[in-house]
Amino acid sequence: MRSVGVGSPLSAHNFAAVLPGDSVAGLVVANGVSSFLGIYNTLLVVRLVLTWFPNSPPAIVTPLSTICDPYLNIFRGIIPPLGGTLDLSPILAFLVLNAITSTAAALPAELPVTTTSQQSVSCHPMLQNFTATQEKWMRRLTSKKLI
C-alpha cells in the first residue's frame, strides 16, 4: 500500500473518483459497470414498451417484470400514477439510472493537475494541461521520438 505524503508526487493529483485512470483493473470494472447499466437501461425500455401492448407474451413479460419491477417500484412509491393509469415514475427512474451511468463512466477519470502543482510536476510546456495518465503517455511518446 502506498502512502501519499505532502511532498509526494501523488499528492499533486486530485483523483475524480475511486479508481485511478491508469489501472487496467479499474478500467475493466468501470467498463463492466457501464455495460451492465446500459443493458439494464435497455431492459427497462423494453419492459415499458411492452406495457403498452395488452397481449404481450408472458414468456417475455414475466422475466422482464422480475428484473425491472423492483427498481421501478422504488419510484412508483415516490410518484403515484396520475388518474390511476398514467405512470410517470419511469421518467424519474431513467433520470437516476442515467446519473448513475454517468458517474460510473467517470470512475477512472482524473482531474487535471492544478496550476500551482503543474510547475513542480512537469517542466515540459506540452504537458501542463494534461492529467497524470496523459502526462505519462506523452512522456513515453516524446521519449520514443528522441531516440
N, C-alpha and C positions, 0 to 999 in steps of 0.2 A: 504494500500500500504506500502510495507516495504522499509525502507531506508537502503542503504548499505554504511556504513562509512568505514573509514580506518581501524579501529580495529575490524570491524565486521567479523564473520566467513564467511559470503558470499563474502567478498572482496577477500578472498584467492582463490576463484574458478574462472576460466575463462570458461564461457559457450561457446560451439562451435557454437551455433546458437541461434535462437529466443526463443525456448521453453525449459524450464528446463526438464531434463530427468526423474525426479521422479513424474511428473504431469500426472495424468490419462487423463485429457482433452488434454494435449499436445500429448500424445501417440495416442489418438483417432484421433486427427486432422492429425498428421503425417502419421498414417496408412491409413486414408481416402484419403489423397492426393497421397500417394504412390499407393494405389489401383486404384484410378482414372487414374493416369498416366500410370499404367500398362495396364489397359483396353484400354486407348486411343492408346497406342503403338500397341496393338493387332489389333485395328480397322484400324490403318494406314497400317499395314502389309496386312490385308485382302483387303483393298482398292487398294493397289499397286499390289497385285497378280491378282485381278480381272481386272486390266487394261491390262494384258497380253492376256486376252481372249476377242475377239471382240463381241461375242454373249452372254455376261453376262446378267443375268436377271435384267431388270431395277428396279424391286421391291427391289433388294438388293443394286444395284449400286447407285441409287438416294439418299437414306438416308445416305449412307457412304460418298458420294460426298459432301453432305450438311454439314456433321460433319467434314470431314478431309480436304477438299479443302481450306478453309480459312487459316488453318495453313500451308499447303503445298505451297500456293500461295505466302506467305512471302518469302520462299526460292527460288521459281521459279523466283521471281524478282531479286534475287541475282545471281543465276546461271542459265543462259538461256539454253534451250535444245541444245545439240550438234547435228549438222546435221539436226536439225528440228524435230527429233523423239526421240533421246536418252536423257531422263530427269535424270540428276544426282542430282537434288535438294533434293530428298528424303534422300539421304545419309547425307547431312548436317542437314536436319530436324530430322533424327534419332539421330545424334550426340548431337544436342541441347536438344532434349527430354530426352535422357539418362543422360545428365549432370543435367538437372532439376530434374529427378527422383533420382539421387544420392544425390543431395542437399536436396531433401525432405526427403530422408531416414536418413540424418544426422541432421535433425532439433532437435530431442530430445536428441542428443548426448552431452556429456560433455567432455571437455578436461581434461586430468589428472592434478592433482594439481602439481604445480612446486615444486622443491626440497627445496627451502627456506621456503615455506609456509607449506610443509608437516610436518615438525618437530613441528610447532606450532599447527597444526590441530589435529594430532594424534600421540600418543606416541607408539602405538602398532606397532611392526615391520611388521606384516602381512598386515596392512592397508596402507602402504606407497606408493604403486603404483596404487591405485585404484582411481576412480572418487568419487565424493561426494556421489552419489547414491550407488555405490558399497560399500563404507565405511559404509553407513547406514545399508545396508543389512548384511554386515559382522559383524557389532556390534550386530545386532539382533540375528544372528546365534550363535555367540560366547557367548552371554549372556544366551541363552537358554541352551547351553551345560553346563554352570557353575551351573545352578540351579538344 
